[in-house]
Amino acid sequence: MAASIPGIHHVTCITKDVQKCTDFYVGVLGLRFIKKSINQDLPDTYHIYFGDYLGTPGTAMTFFGWPTWPRQKAGSGQVTTVSFAVPAGALDFWSSRLKKLGVDHRRTSRFDAGAIVLRDADGIELELVGQASDDRWKPWHESPVDRDHAIRGFHSVTLTVAESAATLDLLTSTMGFRKGQKAGNRTRLETGAGGPHAVVDVVESPEGPVGEETVGTVHHVAWRTPDAEAQVSWRDLLMRSGRNVTPVIDRWYFKSIYFREPGGVLFEIATDGPGFTVDEPPEKLGATLSLPPWFQVRRDQLDEILPPIVVPTTATTEGHSPACHAAGP
Ligand code: ZN
């Protein structure tokens, strides 16, 4: 089996309003709306996906749309920041773009790289980190953000935990991460080839508050594994190290296992394939409601229940209204 996790596969969050969420991730951040599907465990609610042209593993930011859930600030036992990678020279572009669109943000630095901190439509903290790699990124040519400045997928995620020792131990002893730099209560780790897509920061925050699974928070982070065979090996290894791991679940676009790391953050390990083109050709990704075969019998009913989502086009984002994402928690 693989000696280490290659990097981030996707990050899944909870939104109150799938339309505002789409306006933000497509219209402001320039990601592609790559899949409109349902939450397989709550199938009368959406699961929507944004990413690069194909939703390449390492680029997919996804949301459960749970309109009736309360909104709350993230806390310990959660991913508290999702960081996207942009070219180092693109930060000035992003500052002026966000300013023009009325999105509050500030400049900061994360270890060796400059970064911009902002919040999405639901109040989830995001960063744009000026350290990118184009290795696996498939640009979307209709993005409202041009290729030179576009988001290249994830840079990293930040896990906040009350006590970091057991989390760090799982990441390094079992999952193959390597400890890197440290700054205050923040420890950086890298995995696989390292660099963007393969970085996790662990922040120790004993005072809390403890995060709850609700609107405005990250539900889980998924790590990559190349195929089903390697996934089973990870499952065995994690079970032997004392984790309570779910059986393999077929998510149609990939196969998944889930477990909580000792700090409480929900981890998934997802296969790279088959990917989002399993049921739509690349040029049509996100165009219709995609349902795994075993949910097809419910299509008519779901079409009726689920509200329409209008994906902004490049033309509409030129005059984008900032009102939808000005409010944070
Ligand atoms: Zn997931």
Residues whose N, C-alpha, C, O or C-beta is under 5 A from the ligand:
A	BS01	ZN	T12 A222 E268
